[in-house]
Amino acid sequence: MTQKRVLVTEKIAEEGLEILRRKGYAVDVRLDMAPEELAAAIAPYDALIVRSQTQVTPELLDAAANLKIIGRAGVTIDNIDVEAASERGVIVCNAPTSNIVSAAEHTMALLLACARRIPQADASMHAGSWERAAFTGTELYQKTLAIFGLGRIGGLVAERARGFGMRLVGHDPYCSPERAAALGVELFESVGDILPIADFITVHLPKTSETIGMFGPSELAAMKDGVVLVNCARGGIFDVDAVADFVAAGKVDAVGLDVYEEEPCHDSPLHEFDNALLTPHIAAVTREAQVRAGTQIAEYVWEGLEGSIVPTA
Ligand code: MLT
């Protein structure tokens, strides 16, 4: 029997690679391949494992003559053309719970860092200063946090924010009143009704035609003065050009972003503001999440290649 081949195009935990090798597969880790290079290399592989950077397009799938399964070592699958894969009989699976705690914790980290101006205070001390009044912050306690998207990650954020004594409001057309009540979130049907009452806004939404640009100039204008915005979900949900304008005008007190419309992102209209806290898509980059994602996806890829039923993404 010919040995099955797995191509891994982004860094996944060694524990996951080990599972695949122990199953007897030939595993090739080839990071940072250009799209043309990947298309030229993919034909012999039975499985492809990616994270969020590799774009799996119909063209790539056409070149993938032997491909049976694509494993996404993470939650979202917006870099994979799932429909094109299904049309070609290629299974797409993900690791849907692998990094949700890490994502929720990073959201809290950005909320707190924005509220207490941690990066600015740190930069000031590293520059040899001892300033205190310049970094007067805001408590989360008794402030209103609006959570857009009350799925797995939004729910974990709600639980954590409740521990800080925040009032929680939310919007999610797919969330039942029972779930919202269990999370302690007051559910609003209209986005417009939430914007003027939220001190902090965090989004936990997928990238879709409805969510991209969901918060543009008119939504920002409707927000409370001094609002703090956080996005650890997908780039583009907040229109960054508009956010930059409102940061410059002092309407937005701080913004914490982990995701960008174009990644890698080396420049954006927010780079010039020290109250824009920017992290390079690291919400899921914890040891624990990486091990979970790597091992979960390796197991699914193995099951898929051996003909078992795999929970598809
Ligand atoms: C995800 O969708 O799982 C996260 O954005 C993390 C990642 O892509 O690595």
Residues whose N, C-alpha, C, O or C-beta is under 5 A from the ligand:
A	BS01	MLT	R51 S52 A73 G74 V75 T76 A233 A284
